[in-house]
Amino acid sequence: MEVVNTVGRRKAAVARVFVKPGKGEITINRKSLEVYFPLDILQFQVKQPLLATNTAENYDITINLDGGGIKGQAEAARLGIARALCEIDAEFRPVLKKNGFLTRDPREVERPEHVVSSSSASVNRTTEFRQARFRLQTGKTTYILLYRLLLTGCLIAENSPD
């Protein structure tokens, strides 16, 4: 058997997977699996297709990972390994498909869109500021405050007959 080459993707992560017969060593970007993915859950995620097909000790796997975060990279590597196992032996396909290892997750990060509401809120705040400044310049606010004080009895008018 020669080397099998497949690709796995998840979000922005791309994994180029090379599988050949061997002792079960997994190398990612020239580092061992344990060094590249120090978290056990991510190591398990990469090994899932091998554990589901009971082939963990049969193949040496070399993976070139690029882009994305560590979670996306682990899932991209899992998809690439699952696709390689299907190319090696078609009998693995039902097991891998049942566990969902052959499904490419289509979810991507949405591109940011221009939000009109925030800019209109900014315009509204600017308009309110202008109106308040106009009231201060014309003195309307002063008259309103004096009138309220007069109504409450806190201010005595000069022309009041006392």
N, C-alpha and C positions, 0 to 999 in steps of 0.2 A: 504494500500500500504506500502510496506517495503522500505528500503533504496536502491537506485539504484546507482551502482558503475561503473564509466567509466574512461577512460584515454584519455587525449589529449596531443599531442606533437607538438612542433614547434622548429626547430633548436636543441639546446641543452636543451630546457626547457621541463619538464614533469609535467603535472597536473593530479593528482588523484582527481576525482570529486565524491562527495557523495551527492545525492539529495533525500530529503524526504519532505513530505507535511509540510507546515508551513506558516509563515507570510511574507516571502520574504527577509529574512536575508542572506547575503552572507559573509562567514567567510573564510579568506585565511591565512593559517599558524597561526591560533589562533588570527588573527587580523581582524578588520572589513575591508570591501572593501575600504573605504575611507582612512583608515590609510595605508594599504598596497600599494594601487595605488593612490597617491595623485593627479595625473593628471586626469582631467575630461575625456580626450580622451581615456585613458586606462580603466577607469571605464565604460565608454560607450561601449567600445569594449567587455568587459567581459559580459555586460548585453544584448548585441545585440540579442542573440537567445531568451532570455526571452521576449524582447520587440517585436520581430517579431511574436512570438506566443501568445502574450498578457497573459503571465503567470508570470509576474514579482512579483506578490504578493501571488502566490500560493505555492511556494516551498522555503524551507530553504536549502541553498547550503553550503557545507563545502568543501574546496579545499586545498589539500597539493601540494604546488609548489616547484619544485627543479630544479636547473640548469638554464643556459641561462641568458639573460638580461630581463629588465622589459617588453619590447615590445614582445619578444618571449614568456614570461610567460603569458602575457595577451591573446595572440593568442592561446596558449595551453589551457588556462582556457576556452576560448570561444568554442573551438572544443570539449572539454570534456563536457561542459554544453549542447551543441547541441546534442551530442551523447546520453546523459542521457535523454534528452527530447524525442528523438526518441524511446528509450526503454520504456519510460512511456506511450507514445501515438504515434502510427504509423501515425496518421493523421497529425502530425507536420512535417513529413519528406519532403513532397513537398515544403513547405514554407521554411524550413531550407536549403534544397538542392538548391532551386532557388536563395537564397541569398548567397550561397557559404559557409555556416557555417559548412557543413559536409565534406568539402574537406580538406584533410591533405596537407599542403604546403610542397612539397618534397625538396625544396631548402635547402641545407646545406652549411656550410662554406667549401671551398675546402682546402685540405691539402696542405701545402707548398711543392713545388718541388725544387729540386736542379737546380739552374740556371747555365747552362754551359757558357752562353755568358759573364756573369760578371767575371767568373774566367779566361776566355780567354782574356778578356779586361785587367785584371790584369797582365797576362803573357805578353801581348803586351806592357803595360806600363813598365814592368820590362826590356823587351828587348830594348825598346827605351832608357831607362836610361843607360843600359850597353853600348849601342852604343855611347851615348854622352860621357860617362866616358872614353871610349876607344879613342875617338877623342881628348879629353883633354890630356890623357896620352901620346899619340903619337905626339901631337903638330900639328895635321892637322888643327885644328880650328885656331890656331895662323897664320899659313901660309895662310889660306883662308882669314882671316881678313886683313892681310897685303896686299895680292893681290888685294882685293877689294878697299882698301885705295889707292893703287898705281894706279888702273884704274880710280878712281874718281879724282885723282890729289891732294888729301889731303896729300899724302906722297911723298916725293921726294927721289928717289933712290940715293944711295951714288955714284954709278958709272955713273950717268947721266952726259952727256957733257953739262954743263952750263957755 
